[in-house]
């Protein structure tokens, strides 16, 4: 599929009843989707089977950061993995055949979680490395300069958009930084295919204390293209 601009019909109101059991009330609603607040496993348990096109999960990394009183970010390793598998199981259940599942975490955990997704029958698509150079050094180890973004699908991918990134140019002279082996003139005018190594936007700060009380966030998209976000609260 060629790259194209996504269009949203602002006249269409997203109806949570299409994916949720009727007893659940959104915390916030717009024409673009709905927002829910609560325990991730409880919220996902209220979502119907096979109704979600995309799930994006960004859980706490179990690095002993302070997210507030409702989150324990220093669980024993085995307990953290058990907790992750709980919400992963629910995400797989609600995901449509062909739907996409993204998990953002540090490599230590995504190695384990990626293997679990394979065991559950999902199809590996990509391990995306997000370059991030603002983390502090760790004694006795290589400098940690990337996070991991897993991309799996529930069977054959239903949708794949061919995204191209602009060819990098020098900010001083405006010329191309690379000559691409002499094949620059034959390259696509919209740029190069998106790679699996991304430069992340630097965070405002990397602190040992962050006041966040609703993680991970699972982004749900319904068949009409509208999305809802489930802020998922970690439970100890």
C-alpha positions in Angstrom: 0.0 0.0 0.0 1.4 3.4 -0.9 1.9 6.1 1.7 -1.2 8.3 2.0 -2.7 10.7 4.4 -5.1 9.2 6.9 -8.5 10.8 6.8 -10.9 11.0 9.8 -14.6 11.7 9.5 -15.2 14.3 12.3 -19.0 13.7 11.9 -18.8 10.1 13.1 -19.0 9.6 16.9 -17.2 6.6 18.2 -19.5 4.3 20.0 -17.9 2.3 22.9 -20.8 -0.1 22.9 -19.3 -1.7 19.7 -16.4 -3.1 21.7 -17.3 -2.9 25.4 -20.0 -4.5 27.5 -22.7 -1.9 28.4 -21.9 -1.6 32.1 -18.6 0.3 31.4 -18.6 4.1 31.4 -15.8 6.1 29.7 -13.8 8.6 31.7 -13.6 10.9 28.8 -15.3 10.9 25.3 -14.7 12.7 22.0 -15.5 12.1 18.4 -12.1 10.5 18.1 -12.6 7.9 20.8 -13.0 7.3 24.4 -10.7 7.1 27.5 -11.0 4.7 30.4 -9.3 4.8 33.7 -8.8 1.8 35.9 -7.1 -1.5 36.4 -5.9 -2.9 33.0 -7.0 -6.5 33.5 -10.4 -5.4 34.7 -11.0 -3.0 31.9 -9.7 -5.4 29.2 -12.0 -8.1 30.7 -14.9 -5.9 29.8 -13.9 -5.7 26.1 -15.6 -8.1 23.7 -13.6 -10.7 21.9 -12.0 -10.0 18.5 -13.0 -6.3 18.3 -9.7 -4.4 18.4 -7.5 -3.6 15.4 -4.4 -2.3 17.3 -3.1 -2.6 20.8 -0.2 -0.4 22.0 1.1 -1.3 25.5 3.7 0.9 27.3 3.9 -0.7 30.8 6.1 0.4 33.6 9.6 -1.2 33.2 9.9 -2.4 36.8 12.9 -0.1 37.4 11.8 1.1 40.8 10.5 4.5 39.6 7.9 6.3 41.6 4.6 6.5 39.8 2.5 7.2 42.8 0.9 5.2 45.5 -1.1 2.9 43.3 1.9 1.4 41.3 4.6 -0.9 42.6 7.5 -0.6 40.1 9.8 -2.9 41.9 8.3 -6.3 41.8 10.3 -9.5 41.9 11.2 -10.5 38.3 8.9 -13.5 38.2 6.0 -11.5 39.5 6.5 -8.7 37.0 6.5 -11.3 34.1 3.3 -12.9 35.5 1.6 -9.5 35.7 2.6 -8.8 32.1 1.3 -12.1 30.9 -2.1 -11.4 32.5 -2.7 -8.2 30.4 -1.1 -9.7 27.3 -3.5 -12.6 27.4 -6.4 -10.2 27.6 -5.0 -8.1 24.7 -4.7 -11.1 22.5 -8.3 -12.1 23.3 -9.7 -8.7 22.3 -7.5 -8.4 19.2 -9.0 -9.1 15.8 -7.5 -11.6 13.4 -4.9 -9.7 11.5 -4.7 -7.0 14.3 -1.5 -5.5 15.4 0.1 -5.7 18.9 2.9 -3.4 20.0 4.7 -3.6 23.3 7.2 -0.9 24.3 9.7 -2.0 27.0 13.4 -2.4 27.7 15.1 -5.4 26.0 15.4 -7.3 29.2 11.6 -7.7 29.4 10.7 -7.7 25.7 12.9 -10.8 25.1 10.7 -12.7 27.5 7.4 -11.1 26.4 8.2 -11.6 22.7 8.8 -15.3 23.3 5.5 -15.5 25.2 3.7 -13.9 22.2 5.2 -16.5 20.0 4.0 -19.2 22.4 0.5 -17.8 22.2 0.5 -18.1 18.5 1.1 -14.5 17.4 3.2 -13.8 14.3 6.4 -11.8 14.7 6.8 -8.8 12.4 9.5 -6.6 13.8 11.8 -5.8 16.7 12.1 -2.0 16.5 15.0 -0.4 18.3 14.3 3.1 19.5 17.6 4.9 19.9 17.7 6.9 23.2 21.0 8.4 24.5 19.9 10.2 27.6 19.9 7.2 30.0 22.5 7.1 32.7 25.4 4.7 32.4 25.3 1.3 34.2 28.5 0.1 35.9 29.9 -3.1 34.4 27.6 -3.1 31.4 27.4 -1.5 27.9 25.8 1.8 27.8 22.0 1.3 27.3 21.1 3.3 24.3 17.9 1.8 23.0 14.4 0.7 24.0 12.5 -2.1 22.3 9.2 -1.9 20.5 7.8 -5.3 19.6 5.4 -5.6 16.7 3.4 -8.8 16.4 0.1 -9.6 14.6 -2.7 -12.1 15.3 -2.1 -14.1 12.2 -1.4 -12.4 8.8 -1.3 -8.7 9.1 -4.5 -7.1 8.0 -3.0 -3.7 7.3 0.5 -2.5 6.4 1.2 1.0 5.3 4.4 1.6 3.4 5.9 4.6 5.1 8.8 6.5 3.7 11.1 8.9 5.6 12.7 11.9 3.9 16.3 11.6 2.8 18.5 13.2 5.4 20.2 16.4 4.4 23.0 18.6 5.9 21.5 21.3 8.1 24.3 23.7 6.9 24.6 23.2 3.2 21.3 21.4 2.4 23.0 18.6 0.5 22.4 14.9 1.0 24.3 13.3 3.9 24.8 10.0 2.1 25.3 9.1 -1.5 23.5 5.7 -1.2 26.2 3.9 -3.1 25.8 6.0 -6.2 22.1 5.1 -6.5 20.7 8.4 -5.2 19.1 9.3 -8.6 17.1 6.0 -8.7 15.6 6.4 -5.2 11.9 7.0 -4.6 11.2 10.8 -4.4 9.3 10.4 -1.1 12.4 9.0 0.6 13.6 5.7 2.0 11.5 2.9 3.5 11.0 3.2 7.2 13.7 1.2 9.0 13.4 -0.8 12.2 15.8 1.6 14.0 14.1 4.8 15.1 15.5 7.9 16.7 13.2 8.6 19.7 12.2 12.1 20.8 14.2 12.8 23.9 12.0 12.9 27.1 11.9 16.1 29.1 13.9 14.3 31.8 15.0 10.9 33.0 14.3 10.8 36.7 14.1 8.2 39.3 10.7 9.7 40.2 7.8 10.2 37.8 4.3 10.9 38.9 2.3 8.7 36.5 -0.6 6.7 37.8 -2.2 5.1 34.7 0.2 2.8 32.8 0.5 1.0 30.6 -1.8 2.5 27.9 -3.5 0.2 25.5 -4.6 1.9 22.3 -7.6 0.4 20.7 -8.9 1.0 17.2 -12.3 -0.1 16.0 -13.4 -1.1 12.5 -14.4 2.4 11.6 -10.8 3.7 12.2 -11.6 5.6 15.4 -9.5 4.9 18.4 -9.9 4.6 22.1 -7.3 4.5 24.8 -7.3 2.3 27.9 -5.0 3.7 30.5 -4.0 0.6 32.3 -3.0 0.7 35.9 -0.4 -1.7 37.2 -1.5 -3.8 40.1 0.9 -5.3 42.7 
